[in-house]
Amino acid sequence: MRTIDWQDHHIVAIDQTKLPSEVVVLEIFTVERLVDAIQRLAIRGAPALGVAGALGTAMAVLGEPAHLDRDIAALRAARPTAVNLAWGVDQALAALPDGRDAVLTAALEILESDAARNRALSERAADWLTAQVDGPIAIQTHCNAGALACVEWGTALGVVRSLHLRGLLRHVYVDETRPLLQGARLTAWELADMGVAHTLVVDSAGATVLARGLAQAVVVGADRITANGDVVNKIGTYPLALAAARAGVPFLVAAPESTVDPALASGADVEIEVRDGREILGGLPDTPTLNLAFDVTPADLVTAIVTEDRLVRPATGERLA
Ligand code: MRU
């Protein structure tokens, strides 16, 4: 099934907090429940957040007019870092002058076009990677940028999928992705489903995987890409980019155009979500925490950014806007 969908006037979505042990489907009828699902990461991943923002906006517009402004503000603020969420809200809301039904039509267009966008960027990235690296490729990835982070297909794992279907993929190294284990729980689950050979490593092993020559490329998704090519993604991505540069392997970012934020000059302008310290506390309950959910990989470490429309090489000074 799709990760997120619209059925009979409501949102249905896989509850990603329950994976991999259970596949639970959420039925969401209100913006309040949607915001809660986004904040506890039941619905997560930048493209899926874009769809959730758009469908949530349609839900708000079709609901009680007195609650519209409150609902839109709550949706926008549900999570701050992935630009796709506010983008989805804005795209859907822009149709309001054409009537309430037009807002739903705009939201459904974002939902329906997700898979084709992901396929297009995946094929472009797979073409590029096979031109850079000889033979079947081993890839290292971080977090989950698969079908579960989108509606279908995936971005970074979409590239993996494309290479696998071409018979050009050897292996995937999966970072566990502390603290919520999107790699261990979600990416490993998707790769097993695809029949892709993969190995799970702890996050702190990422640099060693590359130093040992076990992977010939790093492929990740993104939550926001700024005008200069800085890439904001799950915490732990930046160290992987440093390690990739040291190992001399390409660091490729696969993301739809909706993740590009040309209004922000650099990653320093992006609000990085700080989550509840209880997610990382393993010992003393009163230990102070700084639970940063994302980091910024500077453009000079980003070999290529591939979207459904283009391939940009920030490390050579190319800009996105
Ligand atoms: O906190 P999450 O799980 O929403 O973080 C997700 C990521 O960092 C993904 O890599 C990113 O959204 C790209 S998903 C195609």
Residues whose N, C-alpha, C, O or C-beta is under 5 A from the ligand:
A	BS01	MRU	R44 G45 A46 P47 H142 C143 N144 A145 A149 T155 Q182 G221 A222 D223 N233 K234
